[in-house]
Amino acid sequence: VSIGKGGYIASGSVITESVPDDALAFGRARQRTLPGKGKELRERFASISAARKKG
C-alpha cells in the first residue's frame, strides 16, 4: 500500500489499497449493530471476573 504525492487520507480511515497522486481516500467499515450482544458480553465478562476473584 502506498500513498501518492499529494494524496490525502481522511481521518479515521483504514486504507487497504494504494492511493494515486492527488487523490482523496477514505475507508470505514460499515457499522453493524447486534441486539442483545452487549448484555451477553457484559454477563460473560462479569462471570470471568467473579471466577478470578474466587481464585
Secondary structure by P-SEA (a helix, b strand, c coil): ccccccccccccccccccccccbbbbbbcccccccaaaaaaaaaaaaaaaaaaac
